[in-house]
Amino acid sequence: MNTQTSTEFGLNRLFSVEGKVVVITGGSSGLGLVMATGFASNGAKVVIASRNQERCDEAVSLISRSGAASAIVADVSTADGRKRIVDRIQADYGRLHVLINNAGTNFAAALEDYTDEAFAKVINTNVSAVFSLTRDLTPLLAEGATEDDPSRVINIGSMDGIHVPIVQRVPTFAYSSGKAALHHLTKSLAIDLAPKHITVNAIAPGFFASKMTGYVFENYLQDIEDDCPLQRVGKPEEIVGIALYLAAPSAAYTNGTIIPVDGGTSISKGRREWMSD
């Protein structure tokens, strides 16, 4: 085991992702696209995976202005889609340094209207597919890993997996339950993959602008801000920064963590005067 302490504390060393092969699922829009652009801007070789060819093409065109990017049209919730990702990374690179499990879906409805099919779809995409893709990419992650610089799995959880969401007024049973499960899966995988020099951590974002948050921003933005101790929503650079940290040398000893990036919303009761309306 290498126990030597480095004295090189420059930012270029601590936070470099230069040359790393990074796969980001759901990378054609929202936080996935933001993170993909951030990694490409810092010298990583970014591969996004998403279901829609047109969106993939548009995203790659945008990301390529900042750095190296390519796309795989694949649905991570299916075995065929996951195999397409594994085969492409094997063929193009032969190894993988960072896997960001970002693809996800949501469904909101009152309890009496919440169908088994909707619940199963959310859990399959947000939890089961993450497990399966991580398992299937483990050999490639192991190929990219060293003791001093482990490969990284970064799961995109949610503050809704830490607390019970209320702002949107309509229950999201499967989403919040699934994100809580994903957080625990992160810890389980972290223990199992550590001997292969692969770390596993999760980011639990609060509210950021995306397709998924469009409706609640339009209708309840003031409530969202009131519910946050910092009285605002997140900025793109704040999700990119934590993702880069988890992928960089500075986080080589960070493993099995769930990092909220929510302005403190998940630990605050907020003002919530609107609840008495």
C-alpha atoms as an extended CHARMM CRD file, in Angstrom:
* protein
*
       277  EXT
         1         1  MET       CA              0.0000000000        0.0000000000        0.0000000000  PROA      1               0.0000000000
         2         2  ASN       CA              1.2980000000        3.4480000000       -0.8920000000  PROA      2               0.0000000000
         3         3  THR       CA              1.2210000000        5.6180000000        2.2400000000  PROA      3               0.0000000000
         4         4  GLN       CA              3.4880000000        8.3850000000        0.9460000000  PROA      4               0.0000000000
         5         5  THR       CA              1.9640000000       11.8410000000        1.3250000000  PROA      5               0.0000000000
         6         6  SER       CA              2.0910000000       14.1380000000       -1.6870000000  PROA      6               0.0000000000
         7         7  THR       CA              3.1110000000       17.7550000000       -1.1550000000  PROA      7               0.0000000000
         8         8  GLU       CA              1.7150000000       18.9040000000       -4.4790000000  PROA      8               0.0000000000
         9         9  PHE       CA             -1.3660000000       20.9200000000       -3.5890000000  PROA      9               0.0000000000
        10        10  GLY       CA             -1.8940000000       22.9080000000       -6.7870000000  PROA      10              0.0000000000
        11        11  LEU       CA             -5.4140000000       23.0450000000       -8.1850000000  PROA      11              0.0000000000
        12        12  ASN       CA             -4.2460000000       21.5250000000      -11.4600000000  PROA      12              0.0000000000
        13        13  ARG       CA             -3.2580000000       18.3690000000       -9.5890000000  PROA      13              0.0000000000
        14        14  LEU       CA             -5.9950000000       18.1930000000       -6.9770000000  PROA      14              0.0000000000
        15        15  PHE       CA             -8.9030000000       18.6980000000       -9.3630000000  PROA      15              0.0000000000
        16        16  SER       CA             -7.6700000000       17.4260000000      -12.7200000000  PROA      16              0.0000000000
        17        17  VAL       CA             -9.8520000000       15.1360000000      -14.8440000000  PROA      17              0.0000000000
        18        18  GLU       CA             -7.6640000000       15.5690000000      -17.9150000000  PROA      18              0.0000000000
        19        19  GLY       CA             -7.8140000000       12.5400000000      -20.2240000000  PROA      19              0.0000000000
        20        20  LYS       CA            -10.3340000000       10.6010000000      -18.1480000000  PROA      20              0.0000000000
        21        21  VAL       CA            -13.0360000000        8.6430000000      -19.9730000000  PROA      21              0.0000000000
        22        22  VAL       CA            -16.3700000000        9.7070000000      -18.4850000000  PROA      22              0.0000000000
        23        23  VAL       CA            -19.7690000000        8.1230000000      -19.2140000000  PROA      23              0.0000000000
        24        24  ILE       CA            -22.8120000000       10.1870000000      -18.2500000000  PROA      24              0.0000000000
        25        25  THR       CA            -26.2390000000        8.6040000000      -18.6260000000  PROA      25              0.0000000000
        26        26  GLY       CA            -29.0850000000       10.9760000000      -19.3480000000  PROA      26              0.0000000000
        27        27  GLY       CA            -26.4130000000       13.3280000000      -20.6100000000  PROA      27              0.0000000000
        28        28  SER       CA            -28.3750000000       15.0070000000      -23.3930000000  PROA      28              0.0000000000
        29        29  SER       CA            -30.3090000000       17.4220000000      -21.1720000000  PROA      29              0.0000000000
        30        30  GLY       CA            -30.6630000000       18.9080000000      -17.6970000000  PROA      30              0.0000000000
        31        31  LEU       CA            -27.9940000000       18.2440000000      -15.1050000000  PROA      31              0.0000000000
        32        32  GLY       CA            -26.4870000000       15.5180000000      -17.2780000000  PROA      32              0.0000000000
        33        33  LEU       CA            -25.7530000000       17.9870000000      -20.0640000000  PROA      33              0.0000000000
        34        34  VAL       CA            -24.4000000000       20.5200000000      -17.5810000000  PROA      34              0.0000000000
        35        35  MET       CA            -22.0250000000       17.9550000000      -16.0730000000  PROA      35              0.0000000000
        36        36  ALA       CA            -20.9890000000       16.6720000000      -19.5050000000  PROA      36              0.0000000000
        37        37  THR       CA            -20.0520000000       20.1980000000      -20.5710000000  PROA      37              0.0000000000
        38        38  GLY       CA            -18.1570000000       20.7320000000      -17.3280000000  PROA      38              0.0000000000
        39        39  PHE       CA            -16.0940000000       17.5680000000      -17.7410000000  PROA      39              0.0000000000
        40        40  ALA       CA            -15.3750000000       18.2690000000      -21.4030000000  PROA      40              0.0000000000
        41        41  SER       CA            -14.2850000000       21.8020000000      -20.5110000000  PROA      41              0.0000000000
        42        42  ASN       CA            -11.6860000000       20.2970000000      -18.2040000000  PROA      42              0.0000000000
        43        43  GLY       CA            -10.1280000000       17.8550000000      -20.6390000000  PROA      43              0.0000000000
        44        44  ALA       CA            -12.1450000000       14.6770000000      -20.0620000000  PROA      44              0.0000000000
        45        45  LYS       CA            -13.3280000000       12.4310000000      -22.8880000000  PROA      45              0.0000000000
        46        46  VAL       CA            -17.0800000000       12.5880000000      -22.3930000000  PROA      46              0.0000000000
        47        47  VAL       CA            -19.5200000000        9.9590000000      -23.6130000000  PROA      47              0.0000000000
        48        48  ILE       CA            -23.1930000000       10.7000000000      -23.0410000000  PROA      48              0.0000000000
        49        49  ALA       CA            -25.9340000000        8.0910000000      -23.2430000000  PROA      49              0.0000000000
        50        50  SER       CA            -29.5420000000        8.9670000000      -23.9320000000  PROA      50              0.0000000000
        51        51  ARG       CA            -32.5590000000        7.4740000000      -25.6790000000  PROA      51              0.0000000000
        52        52  ASN       CA            -33.1410000000       10.0830000000      -28.3830000000  PROA      52              0.0000000000
        53        53  GLN       CA            -30.8490000000       10.3980000000      -31.4070000000  PROA      53              0.0000000000
        54        54  GLU       CA            -31.7710000000       14.0020000000      -32.1460000000  PROA      54              0.0000000000
        55        55  ARG       CA            -31.1570000000       15.1150000000      -28.5650000000  PROA      55              0.0000000000
        56        56  CYS       CA            -27.8560000000       13.2460000000      -28.5100000000  PROA      56              0.0000000000
        57        57  ASP       CA            -26.7340000000       14.9820000000      -31.6830000000  PROA      57              0.0000000000
        58        58  GLU       CA            -27.7120000000       18.3990000000      -30.3380000000  PROA      58              0.0000000000
        59        59  ALA       CA            -25.9820000000       17.7470000000      -27.0330000000  PROA      59              0.0000000000
        60        60  VAL       CA            -22.7530000000       16.5260000000      -28.6230000000  PROA      60              0.0000000000
        61        61  SER       CA            -22.7030000000       19.5960000000      -30.8430000000  PROA      61              0.0000000000
        62        62  LEU       CA            -23.0090000000       21.7970000000      -27.7700000000  PROA      62              0.0000000000
        63        63  ILE       CA            -20.5370000000       19.9060000000      -25.5750000000  PROA      63              0.0000000000
        64        64  SER       CA            -17.9780000000       19.7050000000      -28.3810000000  PROA      64              0.0000000000
        65        65  ARG       CA            -17.5480000000       23.4600000000      -28.2210000000  PROA      65              0.0000000000
        66        66  SER       CA            -15.8620000000       22.8540000000      -24.8740000000  PROA      66              0.0000000000
        67        67  GLY       CA            -14.0160000000       19.5900000000      -25.4900000000  PROA      67              0.0000000000
        68        68  ALA       CA            -14.1720000000       15.9620000000      -26.6070000000  PROA      68              0.0000000000
        69        69  ALA       CA            -17.6530000000       14.4260000000      -26.6730000000  PROA      69              0.0000000000
        70        70  SER       CA            -19.5470000000       11.5540000000      -28.2530000000  PROA      70              0.0000000000
        71        71  ALA       CA            -22.9140000000        9.9100000000      -27.7090000000  PROA      71              0.0000000000
        72        72  ILE       CA            -24.4940000000        6.4840000000      -27.4910000000  PROA      72              0.0000000000
        73        73  VAL       CA            -28.2000000000        6.1960000000      -28.2150000000  PROA      73              0.0000000000
        74        74  ALA       CA            -29.3080000000        3.7780000000      -25.5240000000  PROA      74              0.0000000000
        75        75  ASP       CA            -32.0700000000        3.2560000000      -22.9760000000  PROA      75              0.0000000000
        76        76  VAL       CA            -30.3500000000        2.3480000000      -19.7050000000  PROA      76              0.0000000000
        77        77  SER       CA            -33.5510000000        0.8160000000      -18.3420000000  PROA      77              0.0000000000
        78        78  THR       CA            -33.1780000000       -2.0880000000      -20.8120000000  PROA      78              0.0000000000
        79        79  ALA       CA            -30.5710000000       -4.8380000000      -21.0090000000  PROA      79              0.0000000000
        80        80  ASP       CA            -30.0110000000       -4.1210000000      -24.7130000000  PROA      80              0.0000000000
        81        81  GLY       CA            -29.4030000000       -0.4540000000      -24.0160000000  PROA      81              0.0000000000
        82        82  ARG       CA            -26.8870000000       -1.1810000000      -21.2880000000  PROA      82              0.0000000000
        83        83  LYS       CA            -25.0760000000       -3.6940000000      -23.4930000000  PROA      83              0.0000000000
        84        84  ARG       CA            -24.8030000000       -1.0410000000      -26.2040000000  PROA      84              0.0000000000
        85        85  ILE       CA            -23.0280000000        1.2470000000      -23.7510000000  PROA      85              0.0000000000
        86        86  VAL       CA            -20.6530000000       -1.4450000000      -22.4950000000  PROA      86              0.0000000000
        87        87  ASP       CA            -19.7630000000       -2.6300000000      -26.0000000000  PROA      87              0.0000000000
        88        88  ARG       CA            -19.0940000000        0.8910000000      -27.2390000000  PROA      88              0.0000000000
        89        89  ILE       CA            -16.8240000000        1.8320000000      -24.3380000000  PROA      89              0.0000000000
        90        90  GLN       CA            -14.9510000000       -1.4650000000      -24.6920000000  PROA      90              0.0000000000
        91        91  ALA       CA            -14.4590000000       -0.9040000000      -28.4180000000  PROA      91              0.0000000000
        92        92  ASP       CA            -13.5200000000        2.7780000000      -28.2790000000  PROA      92              0.0000000000
        93        93  TYR       CA            -11.4680000000        2.9840000000      -25.0730000000  PROA      93              0.0000000000
        94        94  GLY       CA            -10.9980000000       -0.4150000000      -23.4360000000  PROA      94              0.0000000000
        95        95  ARG       CA            -11.3680000000        1.1900000000      -20.0170000000  PROA      95              0.0000000000
        96        96  LEU       CA            -13.5060000000        3.6180000000      -18.0680000000  PROA      96              0.0000000000
        97        97  HSD       CA            -12.5380000000        6.0930000000      -15.3650000000  PROA      97              0.0000000000
        98        98  VAL       CA            -15.8270000000        7.7170000000      -14.3380000000  PROA      98              0.0000000000
        99        99  LEU       CA            -19.4290000000        6.5260000000      -14.5510000000  PROA      99              0.0000000000
       100       100  ILE       CA            -22.1030000000        9.0790000000      -13.6920000000  PROA      100             0.0000000000
       101       101  ASN       CA            -25.4790000000        7.3920000000      -13.2610000000  PROA      101             0.0000000000
       102       102  ASN       CA            -27.6770000000       10.3990000000      -13.9570000000  PROA      102             0.0000000000
       103       103  ALA       CA            -30.5680000000        9.0830000000      -16.0670000000  PROA      103             0.0000000000
       104       104  GLY       CA            -33.8330000000        9.1440000000      -14.1730000000  PROA      104             0.0000000000
       105       105  THR       CA            -37.5650000000        9.6050000000      -14.3640000000  PROA      105             0.0000000000
       106       106  ASN       CA            -40.4100000000       10.6990000000      -12.1150000000  PROA      106             0.0000000000
       107       107  PHE       CA            -44.1420000000       10.2580000000      -11.6730000000  PROA      107             0.0000000000
       108       108  ALA       CA            -46.4660000000       12.2530000000       -9.4380000000  PROA      108             0.0000000000
       109       109  ALA       CA            -50.0390000000       11.3970000000       -8.5020000000  PROA      109             0.0000000000
       110       110  ALA       CA            -52.3180000000       11.0620000000       -5.5150000000  PROA      110             0.0000000000
       111       111  LEU       CA            -52.0750000000        7.7260000000       -3.6990000000  PROA      111             0.0000000000
       112       112  GLU       CA            -55.3450000000        6.3810000000       -5.1370000000  PROA      112             0.0000000000
       113       113  ASP       CA            -54.1790000000        7.2120000000       -8.6740000000  PROA      113             0.0000000000
       114       114  TYR       CA            -50.6180000000        5.9380000000       -8.3470000000  PROA      114             0.0000000000
       115       115  THR       CA            -50.4730000000        2.8080000000      -10.5010000000  PROA      115             0.0000000000
       116       116  ASP       CA            -48.2460000000       -0.2430000000      -10.0790000000  PROA      116             0.0000000000
       117       117  GLU       CA            -46.9080000000        0.3060000000      -13.5880000000  PROA      117             0.0000000000
       118       118  ALA       CA            -45.8430000000        3.8850000000      -12.8630000000  PROA      118             0.0000000000
       119       119  PHE       CA            -44.1780000000        2.8970000000       -9.5880000000  PROA      119             0.0000000000
       120       120  ALA       CA            -42.2950000000        0.0250000000      -11.2470000000  PROA      120             0.0000000000
       121       121  LYS       CA            -41.0920000000        2.1940000000      -14.1440000000  PROA      121             0.0000000000
       122       122  VAL       CA            -39.5900000000        4.8070000000      -11.8260000000  PROA      122             0.0000000000
       123       123  ILE       CA            -37.8720000000        2.2180000000       -9.6290000000  PROA      123             0.0000000000
       124       124  ASN       CA            -36.5540000000        0.3340000000      -12.6570000000  PROA      124             0.0000000000
       125       125  THR       CA            -34.9720000000        3.4410000000      -14.1830000000  PROA      125             0.0000000000
       126       126  ASN       CA            -33.7850000000        5.1560000000      -11.0160000000  PROA      126             0.0000000000
       127       127  VAL       CA            -32.5180000000        2.1490000000       -9.0460000000  PROA      127             0.0000000000
       128       128  SER       CA            -32.4430000000       -1.1560000000      -10.9130000000  PROA      128             0.0000000000
       129       129  ALA       CA            -30.8030000000        0.2610000000      -14.0490000000  PROA      129             0.0000000000
       130       130  VAL       CA            -28.1310000000        1.9750000000      -11.9710000000  PROA      130             0.0000000000
       131       131  PHE       CA            -27.2700000000       -1.3070000000      -10.2760000000  PROA      131             0.0000000000
       132       132  SER       CA            -27.2080000000       -3.2300000000      -13.5540000000  PROA      132             0.0000000000
       133       133  LEU       CA            -25.1550000000       -0.7160000000      -15.5300000000  PROA      133             0.0000000000
       134       134  THR       CA            -22.6340000000       -0.3240000000      -12.7180000000  PROA      134             0.0000000000
       135       135  ARG       CA            -22.3070000000       -4.1090000000      -12.4750000000  PROA      135             0.0000000000
       136       136  ASP       CA            -21.8610000000       -4.4570000000      -16.2360000000  PROA      136             0.0000000000
       137       137  LEU       CA            -19.2730000000       -1.6640000000      -16.4600000000  PROA      137             0.0000000000
       138       138  THR       CA            -17.2700000000       -2.8220000000      -13.4370000000  PROA      138             0.0000000000
       139       139  PRO       CA            -14.6540000000       -4.7000000000      -15.5190000000  PROA      139             0.0000000000
       140       140  LEU       CA            -13.9820000000       -1.5560000000      -17.5860000000  PROA      140             0.0000000000
       141       141  LEU       CA            -13.8850000000        0.6010000000      -14.4590000000  PROA      141             0.0000000000
       142       142  ALA       CA            -11.3740000000       -1.8250000000      -12.9600000000  PROA      142             0.0000000000
       143       143  GLU       CA             -9.2400000000       -1.5060000000      -16.0970000000  PROA      143             0.0000000000
       144       144  GLY       CA             -9.1480000000        2.2710000000      -15.6350000000  PROA      144             0.0000000000
       145       145  ALA       CA             -8.3620000000        2.1500000000      -11.9190000000  PROA      145             0.0000000000
       146       146  THR       CA             -5.1500000000        2.3730000000       -9.9410000000  PROA      146             0.0000000000
       147       147  GLU       CA             -4.5810000000        2.2950000000       -6.1920000000  PROA      147             0.0000000000
       148       148  ASP       CA             -3.6380000000        5.9680000000       -6.1430000000  PROA      148             0.0000000000
       149       149  ASP       CA             -6.3390000000        7.0590000000       -8.5720000000  PROA      149             0.0000000000
       150       150  PRO       CA             -9.3890000000        4.7980000000       -8.3050000000  PROA      150             0.0000000000
       151       151  SER       CA            -12.1240000000        4.7920000000      -10.8800000000  PROA      151             0.0000000000
       152       152  ARG       CA            -15.2880000000        6.5420000000       -9.7790000000  PROA      152             0.0000000000
       153       153  VAL       CA            -18.9930000000        5.8140000000       -9.8260000000  PROA      153             0.0000000000
       154       154  ILE       CA            -21.0840000000        8.9060000000       -9.1210000000  PROA      154             0.0000000000
       155       155  ASN       CA            -24.8020000000        8.3070000000       -8.6120000000  PROA      155             0.0000000000
       156       156  ILE       CA            -27.1840000000       11.2210000000       -8.9340000000  PROA      156             0.0000000000
       157       157  GLY       CA            -29.5970000000       10.8520000000       -6.0590000000  PROA      157             0.0000000000
       158       158  SER       CA            -31.8020000000       13.6080000000       -4.6980000000  PROA      158             0.0000000000
       159       159  MET       CA            -32.5570000000       15.5730000000       -1.5680000000  PROA      159             0.0000000000
       160       160  ASP       CA            -35.9580000000       13.8730000000       -1.9290000000  PROA      160             0.0000000000
       161       161  GLY       CA            -34.2090000000       10.6600000000       -0.9020000000  PROA      161             0.0000000000
       162       162  ILE       CA            -33.2170000000       12.3750000000        2.3560000000  PROA      162             0.0000000000
       163       163  HSD       CA            -36.5020000000       14.0700000000        3.2630000000  PROA      163             0.0000000000
       164       164  VAL       CA            -40.1320000000       13.7700000000        2.1790000000  PROA      164             0.0000000000
       165       165  PRO       CA            -40.7530000000       16.2900000000       -0.6200000000  PROA      165             0.0000000000
       166       166  ILE       CA            -43.7380000000       18.5890000000       -0.1690000000  PROA      166             0.0000000000
       167       167  VAL       CA            -43.3150000000       21.6990000000       -2.3160000000  PROA      167             0.0000000000
       168       168  GLN       CA            -44.8220000000       20.2600000000       -5.4940000000  PROA      168             0.0000000000
       169       169  ARG       CA            -48.0360000000       19.3710000000       -3.6050000000  PROA      169             0.0000000000
       170       170  VAL       CA            -48.4850000000       16.0540000000       -5.4640000000  PROA      170             0.0000000000
       171       171  PRO       CA            -46.8220000000       12.9380000000       -3.9700000000  PROA      171             0.0000000000
       172       172  THR       CA            -43.8770000000       11.3340000000       -5.7650000000  PROA      172             0.0000000000
       173       173  PHE       CA            -43.8530000000        8.0400000000       -3.8850000000  PROA      173             0.0000000000
       174       174  ALA       CA            -41.6250000000        6.0570000000       -6.2300000000  PROA      174             0.0000000000
       175       175  TYR       CA            -39.1730000000        8.8760000000       -6.9040000000  PROA      175             0.0000000000
       176       176  SER       CA            -38.4050000000        9.7300000000       -3.2860000000  PROA      176             0.0000000000
       177       177  SER       CA            -38.3760000000        6.0600000000       -2.2380000000  PROA      177             0.0000000000
       178       178  GLY       CA            -36.1740000000        5.1730000000       -5.1960000000  PROA      178             0.0000000000
       179       179  LYS       CA            -33.6750000000        7.9280000000       -4.4760000000  PROA      179             0.0000000000
       180       180  ALA       CA            -33.4450000000        6.7900000000       -0.8530000000  PROA      180             0.0000000000
       181       181  ALA       CA            -32.7950000000        3.2690000000       -2.1480000000  PROA      181             0.0000000000
       182       182  LEU       CA            -30.1760000000        4.6250000000       -4.5390000000  PROA      182             0.0000000000
       183       183  HSD       CA            -28.3840000000        6.3170000000       -1.6590000000  PROA      183             0.0000000000
       184       184  HSD       CA            -28.2260000000        3.0190000000        0.2260000000  PROA      184             0.0000000000
       185       185  LEU       CA            -27.1940000000        1.1550000000       -2.9390000000  PROA      185             0.0000000000
       186       186  THR       CA            -24.3480000000        3.6610000000       -3.2500000000  PROA      186             0.0000000000
       187       187  LYS       CA            -23.0520000000        2.6340000000        0.1640000000  PROA      187             0.0000000000
       188       188  SER       CA            -23.4040000000       -1.0790000000       -0.5850000000  PROA      188             0.0000000000
       189       189  LEU       CA            -21.5490000000       -0.7630000000       -3.8840000000  PROA      189             0.0000000000
       190       190  ALA       CA            -18.8580000000        1.3540000000       -2.2460000000  PROA      190             0.0000000000
       191       191  ILE       CA            -17.9710000000       -1.5100000000        0.0750000000  PROA      191             0.0000000000
       192       192  ASP       CA            -18.1010000000       -4.1560000000       -2.6260000000  PROA      192             0.0000000000
       193       193  LEU       CA            -16.1020000000       -2.2800000000       -5.2720000000  PROA      193             0.0000000000
       194       194  ALA       CA            -13.4240000000       -0.7620000000       -3.0430000000  PROA      194             0.0000000000
       195       195  PRO       CA            -11.1060000000       -3.8040000000       -3.3720000000  PROA      195             0.0000000000
       196       196  LYS       CA            -11.1420000000       -3.2200000000       -7.1440000000  PROA      196             0.0000000000
       197       197  HSD       CA            -10.0220000000        0.4010000000       -6.5760000000  PROA      197             0.0000000000
       198       198  ILE       CA            -13.4160000000        1.8140000000       -7.5410000000  PROA      198             0.0000000000
       199       199  THR       CA            -15.1200000000        4.3750000000       -5.3090000000  PROA      199             0.0000000000
       200       200  VAL       CA            -18.8680000000        4.9540000000       -5.2700000000  PROA      200             0.0000000000
       201       201  ASN       CA            -20.4850000000        8.1710000000       -4.0760000000  PROA      201             0.0000000000
       202       202  ALA       CA            -23.7520000000        9.9900000000       -4.6260000000  PROA      202             0.0000000000
       203       203  ILE       CA            -24.7580000000       13.5880000000       -5.1390000000  PROA      203             0.0000000000
       204       204  ALA       CA            -28.1840000000       14.5270000000       -3.7670000000  PROA      204             0.0000000000
       205       205  PRO       CA            -29.2040000000       17.6670000000       -5.6630000000  PROA      205             0.0000000000
       206       206  GLY       CA            -31.9110000000       20.0320000000       -4.5790000000  PROA      206             0.0000000000
       207       207  PHE       CA            -33.7910000000       22.1510000000       -7.0780000000  PROA      207             0.0000000000
       208       208  PHE       CA            -31.9050000000       23.0200000000      -10.2590000000  PROA      208             0.0000000000
       209       209  ALA       CA            -33.4110000000       24.1950000000      -13.5320000000  PROA      209             0.0000000000
       210       210  SER       CA            -34.2060000000       21.1930000000      -15.7540000000  PROA      210             0.0000000000
       211       211  LYS       CA            -37.0060000000       19.6310000000      -17.7490000000  PROA      211             0.0000000000
       212       212  MET       CA            -38.0680000000       17.6890000000      -14.6490000000  PROA      212             0.0000000000
       213       213  THR       CA            -38.3850000000       20.8350000000      -12.5290000000  PROA      213             0.0000000000
       214       214  GLY       CA            -40.0400000000       22.9980000000      -15.1630000000  PROA      214             0.0000000000
       215       215  TYR       CA            -43.5850000000       22.6040000000      -13.8120000000  PROA      215             0.0000000000
       216       216  VAL       CA            -42.7540000000       23.2570000000      -10.1680000000  PROA      216             0.0000000000
       217       217  PHE       CA            -40.5590000000       26.2350000000      -11.0540000000  PROA      217             0.0000000000
       218       218  GLU       CA            -43.3930000000       27.7240000000      -13.0590000000  PROA      218             0.0000000000
       219       219  ASN       CA            -45.9580000000       27.2410000000      -10.3010000000  PROA      219             0.0000000000
       220       220  TYR       CA            -44.1050000000       27.1260000000       -6.9930000000  PROA      220             0.0000000000
       221       221  LEU       CA            -40.7330000000       28.8770000000       -7.3790000000  PROA      221             0.0000000000
       222       222  GLN       CA            -41.3600000000       31.2550000000       -4.4860000000  PROA      222             0.0000000000
       223       223  ASP       CA            -42.3020000000       28.3280000000       -2.2500000000  PROA      223             0.0000000000
       224       224  ILE       CA            -39.1420000000       26.4700000000       -3.2960000000  PROA      224             0.0000000000
       225       225  GLU       CA            -37.0030000000       29.4740000000       -2.4030000000  PROA      225             0.0000000000
       226       226  ASP       CA            -38.8390000000       29.9560000000        0.9220000000  PROA      226             0.0000000000
       227       227  ASP       CA            -38.1970000000       26.2850000000        1.7390000000  PROA      227             0.0000000000
       228       228  CYS       CA            -34.4250000000       26.7030000000        1.2640000000  PROA      228             0.0000000000
       229       229  PRO       CA            -32.2480000000       28.3330000000        3.9560000000  PROA      229             0.0000000000
       230       230  LEU       CA            -30.2600000000       30.0610000000        1.2060000000  PROA      230             0.0000000000
       231       231  GLN       CA            -33.5170000000       31.2950000000       -0.3520000000  PROA      231             0.0000000000
       232       232  ARG       CA            -32.6650000000       30.2250000000       -3.9090000000  PROA      232             0.0000000000
       233       233  VAL       CA            -32.3030000000       27.3270000000       -6.3180000000  PROA      233             0.0000000000
       234       234  GLY       CA            -29.0080000000       25.8140000000       -7.4490000000  PROA      234             0.0000000000
       235       235  LYS       CA            -26.7120000000       27.1350000000      -10.1700000000  PROA      235             0.0000000000
       236       236  PRO       CA            -25.1600000000       24.9340000000      -12.8890000000  PROA      236             0.0000000000
       237       237  GLU       CA            -21.5980000000       25.4540000000      -11.6760000000  PROA      237             0.0000000000
       238       238  GLU       CA            -22.5690000000       24.1680000000       -8.2360000000  PROA      238             0.0000000000
       239       239  ILE       CA            -23.4490000000       20.7120000000       -9.5540000000  PROA      239             0.0000000000
       240       240  VAL       CA            -20.4600000000       20.6580000000      -11.9180000000  PROA      240             0.0000000000
       241       241  GLY       CA            -18.1080000000       21.5530000000       -9.0890000000  PROA      241             0.0000000000
       242       242  ILE       CA            -19.1040000000       18.6840000000       -6.8280000000  PROA      242             0.0000000000
       243       243  ALA       CA            -19.0780000000       16.1980000000       -9.7290000000  PROA      243             0.0000000000
       244       244  LEU       CA            -15.5690000000       17.2860000000      -10.7470000000  PROA      244             0.0000000000
       245       245  TYR       CA            -14.4080000000       16.9810000000       -7.1430000000  PROA      245             0.0000000000
       246       246  LEU       CA            -15.7010000000       13.4130000000       -6.8410000000  PROA      246             0.0000000000
       247       247  ALA       CA            -13.9530000000       12.4470000000      -10.0830000000  PROA      247             0.0000000000
       248       248  ALA       CA            -10.6430000000       14.1560000000       -9.3010000000  PROA      248             0.0000000000
       249       249  PRO       CA             -7.5520000000       13.1120000000       -7.3110000000  PROA      249             0.0000000000
       250       250  SER       CA             -8.7600000000       15.1730000000       -4.3440000000  PROA      250             0.0000000000
       251       251  ALA       CA            -11.6040000000       12.6900000000       -3.7740000000  PROA      251             0.0000000000
       252       252  ALA       CA             -9.5800000000        9.4850000000       -4.0820000000  PROA      252             0.0000000000
       253       253  TYR       CA            -10.2540000000        8.7350000000       -0.3920000000  PROA      253             0.0000000000
       254       254  THR       CA            -13.9360000000        9.7620000000       -0.4850000000  PROA      254             0.0000000000
       255       255  ASN       CA            -16.0870000000        6.6490000000       -0.6560000000  PROA      255             0.0000000000
       256       256  GLY       CA            -19.6730000000        5.7140000000        0.1920000000  PROA      256             0.0000000000
       257       257  THR       CA            -20.8190000000        9.2920000000        0.7860000000  PROA      257             0.0000000000
       258       258  ILE       CA            -24.1090000000       11.0170000000       -0.0100000000  PROA      258             0.0000000000
       259       259  ILE       CA            -23.4660000000       14.7170000000       -0.5940000000  PROA      259             0.0000000000
       260       260  PRO       CA            -26.5160000000       17.0140000000       -0.5560000000  PROA      260             0.0000000000
       261       261  VAL       CA            -26.2730000000       20.0300000000       -2.8570000000  PROA      261             0.0000000000
       262       262  ASP       CA            -29.5370000000       21.6760000000       -1.9130000000  PROA      262             0.0000000000
       263       263  GLY       CA            -28.7880000000       24.8420000000        0.0070000000  PROA      263             0.0000000000
       264       264  GLY       CA            -29.7910000000       23.0640000000        3.2090000000  PROA      264             0.0000000000
       265       265  THR       CA            -33.3650000000       22.3450000000        2.1170000000  PROA      265             0.0000000000
       266       266  SER       CA            -33.2810000000       18.7020000000        3.2000000000  PROA      266             0.0000000000
       267       267  ILE       CA            -32.4310000000       19.6360000000        6.8030000000  PROA      267             0.0000000000
       268       268  SER       CA            -34.6030000000       22.7090000000        7.1900000000  PROA      268             0.0000000000
       269       269  LYS       CA            -38.2700000000       23.1430000000        8.0410000000  PROA      269             0.0000000000
       270       270  GLY       CA            -38.2070000000       26.4280000000        6.1370000000  PROA      270             0.0000000000
       271       271  ARG       CA            -40.8940000000       29.1020000000        6.5540000000  PROA      271             0.0000000000
       272       272  ARG       CA            -43.6430000000       27.3010000000        4.6600000000  PROA      272             0.0000000000
       273       273  GLU       CA            -46.4600000000       29.7820000000        5.3190000000  PROA      273             0.0000000000
       274       274  TRP       CA            -48.0450000000       28.4400000000        2.1410000000  PROA      274             0.0000000000
       275       275  MET       CA            -48.8090000000       25.1080000000        3.8320000000  PROA      275             0.0000000000
       276       276  SER       CA            -51.6380000000       26.7140000000        5.7920000000  PROA      276             0.0000000000
       277       277  ASP       CA            -53.3800000000       28.1300000000        2.7080000000  PROA      277             0.0000000000
